[in-house]
Amino acid sequence: MKVWARVRRDNKTIAQHTVEIAEKEAVRVPDWGEPIGELCHELNLSRPVILEKHIRDLLNFSHTAFRPGDFMEKVDFDRLEIELF
């Protein structure tokens, strides 16, 4: 399965990156912090706080979004979107 992250500001994509993970189904991923952390590292972002809501959205809709309030550090974008495909 591939996990795609894109950073959006003013409804425009300003950065994106994709990683591939070994699991074929989202429910089999033991720790979502690992692929999300790798994506954030590649995009030079701090790691967001991953809430149960984010995991539930990934499992149910194959998509979630992190807002600036989900980060401990100040960020200069509107949202970080994570999508599974």
BELPE-V851532 format. One record per pair of residues at least 12 apart in sequence whose C-alpha atoms are under 7 Angstrom apart, sorted by the first residue. I is the first residue (numbers start at 0). J is the second residue. If there is no record, write none. Layout:
BEGIN
i=I j=J
i=I j=J
END
This chain:
BEGIN
i=0 j=19
i=0 j=20
i=0 j=21
i=0 j=22
i=0 j=23
i=0 j=84
i=1 j=17
i=1 j=18
i=1 j=19
i=1 j=20
i=1 j=83
i=1 j=84
i=2 j=17
i=2 j=18
i=2 j=19
i=2 j=81
i=2 j=82
i=2 j=83
i=2 j=84
i=3 j=16
i=3 j=17
i=3 j=18
i=3 j=81
i=3 j=82
i=3 j=83
i=4 j=16
i=4 j=17
i=4 j=38
i=4 j=79
i=4 j=80
i=4 j=81
i=4 j=82
i=5 j=79
i=5 j=80
i=5 j=81
i=6 j=76
i=6 j=78
i=6 j=79
i=6 j=80
i=7 j=76
i=7 j=77
i=7 j=78
i=7 j=79
i=8 j=76
i=8 j=77
i=9 j=77
i=16 j=38
i=16 j=42
i=18 j=38
i=25 j=58
i=26 j=58
i=45 j=72
i=46 j=70
i=47 j=69
i=47 j=70
i=47 j=71
i=48 j=69
i=48 j=70
i=61 j=82
i=61 j=83
i=62 j=81
i=62 j=82
i=62 j=83
i=63 j=80
i=63 j=81
i=63 j=82
i=64 j=78
i=64 j=79
i=64 j=80
i=64 j=81
i=65 j=78
i=65 j=79
i=65 j=80
i=66 j=78
i=66 j=79
END
